[in-house]
Amino acid sequence: MDSAELLKKLSECVEMGKVNKDAPFPPAMKGMDGADELTRQALEMGIKPIEILNDALIAAMEKVGEKFSQKKIFVPQMLISAKAMNASMEHLKPFFQSGEVKRKGKFIIGTVAGDLHDIGKNLVAMIVEGAGWEVIDLGVDVKTPKFLQAIAEHPEAIVGLSALLTTTMQSMKNTVNEIHAQYPNIKLIVGGAPVTDAFSKEIGANAYAHDPQSAVSYLNAQVA
């Protein structure tokens, strides 16, 4: 198998959610090498980590994000694809940490104060990481001081706020106001089930993401 074929197979594994050889899903790929084994083989073959990231992982997660946007797949399929991507990323992280592979930028994300929902946030974080960004995930029920501390530590980052309850949209508004008061140049992107583009504009956010792929599109546009 040459390098192009190997990267294509790896991309297919991530897209279809084939984590490793032992994984039973998807049934059509049972017993075949998955993202874990193929990434290791790619590195052993001498394929550069940045090629693995760009030509296999990012390419696969773009397809996953597009299919989700078009409602061709749903949350469970996205999660299994993200699990396969993470299996591959484990092999690449040492190259990120050494600086050999550069990320596109940093993305801070958290679910706002009073809200304990994390599935939507986690999906966005996974898709954004798969698109080549470093993700700083602050978790759920994140109060404004925690966002401000993360921004102080990563002043070049773009910040994402998630709210899954109508009752926590006020928390989102308060956090956006306080962040922009202290860091007027920080770009803020908001999303979540009850959040709308109109609400995003009302509270002064820089962008609204209705799904993970739209978040990635906005982020990539900032570094294009």
FENRASUL-V992722 format. One record per residue. RES is the residue in three letters. SS is DSSP state (@ for helix, = for strand, . for the rest). NEAR is the number of other ideal C-beta (glycine too) atoms within 10 Angstrom. Layout:
res=RES ss=SS near=NEAR
res=RES ss=SS near=NEAR
This chain:
res=MET ss=. near=12
res=ASP ss=. near=8
res=SER ss=@ near=15
res=ALA ss=@ near=11
res=GLU ss=@ near=9
res=LEU ss=@ near=19
res=LEU ss=@ near=23
res=LYS ss=@ near=15
res=LYS ss=@ near=20
res=LEU ss=@ near=29
res=SER ss=@ near=23
res=GLU ss=@ near=18
res=CYS ss=@ near=30
res=VAL ss=@ near=32
res=GLU ss=@ near=23
res=MET ss=@ near=19
res=GLY ss=. near=25
res=LYS ss=. near=30
res=VAL ss=. near=22
res=ASN ss=. near=16
res=LYS ss=. near=14
res=ASP ss=. near=10
res=ALA ss=. near=21
res=PRO ss=. near=10
res=PHE ss=. near=17
res=PRO ss=. near=14
res=PRO ss=@ near=6
res=ALA ss=@ near=8
res=MET ss=@ near=18
res=LYS ss=. near=12
res=GLY ss=. near=8
res=MET ss=. near=16
res=ASP ss=. near=18
res=GLY ss=. near=24
res=ALA ss=@ near=33
res=ASP ss=@ near=22
res=GLU ss=@ near=20
res=LEU ss=@ near=29
res=THR ss=@ near=29
res=ARG ss=@ near=14
res=GLN ss=@ near=15
res=ALA ss=@ near=25
res=LEU ss=@ near=16
res=GLU ss=@ near=8
res=MET ss=@ near=12
res=GLY ss=. near=7
res=ILE ss=. near=19
res=LYS ss=. near=15
res=PRO ss=@ near=19
res=ILE ss=@ near=14
res=GLU ss=@ near=14
res=ILE ss=@ near=26
res=LEU ss=@ near=22
res=ASN ss=@ near=14
res=ASP ss=@ near=19
res=ALA ss=@ near=27
res=LEU ss=@ near=27
res=ILE ss=@ near=20
res=ALA ss=@ near=17
res=ALA ss=@ near=24
res=MET ss=@ near=28
res=GLU ss=@ near=19
res=LYS ss=@ near=17
res=VAL ss=@ near=27
res=GLY ss=@ near=26
res=GLU ss=@ near=13
res=LYS ss=@ near=17
res=PHE ss=@ near=20
res=SER ss=@ near=15
res=GLN ss=. near=9
res=LYS ss=. near=8
res=LYS ss=. near=11
res=ILE ss=. near=19
res=PHE ss=. near=10
res=VAL ss=@ near=12
res=PRO ss=@ near=10
res=GLN ss=@ near=18
res=MET ss=@ near=23
res=LEU ss=@ near=14
res=ILE ss=@ near=20
res=SER ss=@ near=29
res=ALA ss=@ near=23
res=LYS ss=@ near=18
res=ALA ss=@ near=31
res=MET ss=@ near=27
res=ASN ss=@ near=18
res=ALA ss=@ near=21
res=SER ss=@ near=27
res=MET ss=@ near=20
res=GLU ss=@ near=13
res=HIS ss=@ near=18
res=LEU ss=@ near=19
res=LYS ss=@ near=12
res=PRO ss=@ near=12
res=PHE ss=@ near=17
res=PHE ss=@ near=16
res=GLN ss=@ near=9
res=SER ss=@ near=9
res=GLY ss=. near=7
res=GLU ss=. near=12
res=VAL ss=. near=19
res=LYS ss=. near=12
res=ARG ss=. near=15
res=LYS ss=. near=17
res=GLY ss=. near=17
res=LYS ss== near=18
res=PHE ss== near=25
res=ILE ss== near=23
res=ILE ss== near=26
res=GLY ss== near=25
res=THR ss== near=29
res=VAL ss== near=28
res=ALA ss=. near=20
res=GLY ss=. near=16
res=ASP ss=. near=23
res=LEU ss=. near=11
res=HIS ss=. near=17
res=ASP ss=. near=17
res=ILE ss=@ near=13
res=GLY ss=@ near=20
res=LYS ss=@ near=27
res=ASN ss=@ near=21
res=LEU ss=@ near=20
res=VAL ss=@ near=27
res=ALA ss=@ near=23
res=MET ss=@ near=23
res=ILE ss=@ near=25
res=VAL ss=@ near=28
res=GLU ss=@ near=20
res=GLY ss=@ near=28
res=ALA ss=. near=24
res=GLY ss=. near=22
res=TRP ss=. near=22
res=GLU ss== near=16
res=VAL ss== near=19
res=ILE ss== near=17
res=ASP ss== near=21
res=LEU ss=. near=19
res=GLY ss=. near=13
res=VAL ss=. near=18
res=ASP ss=. near=17
res=VAL ss== near=24
res=LYS ss=. near=15
res=THR ss=@ near=17
res=PRO ss=@ near=11
res=LYS ss=@ near=16
res=PHE ss=@ near=26
res=LEU ss=@ near=18
res=GLN ss=@ near=11
res=ALA ss=@ near=20
res=ILE ss=@ near=18
res=ALA ss=@ near=10
res=GLU ss=@ near=11
res=HIS ss=. near=16
res=PRO ss=. near=11
res=GLU ss=. near=8
res=ALA ss=. near=20
res=ILE ss== near=23
res=VAL ss== near=27
res=GLY ss== near=28
res=LEU ss== near=30
res=SER ss== near=30
res=ALA ss=. near=28
res=LEU ss=. near=21
res=LEU ss=. near=16
res=THR ss=@ near=11
res=THR ss=@ near=10
res=THR ss=@ near=22
res=MET ss=@ near=21
res=GLN ss=@ near=14
res=SER ss=@ near=21
res=MET ss=@ near=27
res=LYS ss=@ near=19
res=ASN ss=@ near=15
res=THR ss=@ near=26
res=VAL ss=@ near=24
res=ASN ss=@ near=12
res=GLU ss=@ near=14
res=ILE ss=@ near=20
res=HIS ss=@ near=16
res=ALA ss=@ near=9
res=GLN ss=@ near=12
res=TYR ss=. near=16
res=PRO ss=. near=7
res=ASN ss=. near=6
res=ILE ss=. near=19
res=LYS ss=. near=15
res=LEU ss== near=22
res=ILE ss== near=23
res=VAL ss== near=28
res=GLY ss== near=26
res=GLY ss=. near=26
res=ALA ss=. near=11
res=PRO ss=. near=13
res=VAL ss=. near=23
res=THR ss=. near=14
res=ASP ss=@ near=13
res=ALA ss=@ near=9
res=PHE ss=@ near=17
res=SER ss=@ near=22
res=LYS ss=@ near=12
res=GLU ss=@ near=12
res=ILE ss=@ near=20
res=GLY ss=. near=13
res=ALA ss=. near=25
res=ASN ss=. near=17
res=ALA ss== near=21
res=TYR ss== near=19
res=ALA ss=. near=25
res=HIS ss=. near=14
res=ASP ss=. near=19
res=PRO ss=@ near=27
res=GLN ss=@ near=22
res=SER ss=@ near=17
res=ALA ss=@ near=29
res=VAL ss=@ near=24
res=SER ss=@ near=16
res=TYR ss=@ near=17
res=LEU ss=@ near=24
res=ASN ss=@ near=17
res=ALA ss=@ near=9
res=GLN ss=@ near=13
res=VAL ss=. near=11
res=ALA ss=. near=6
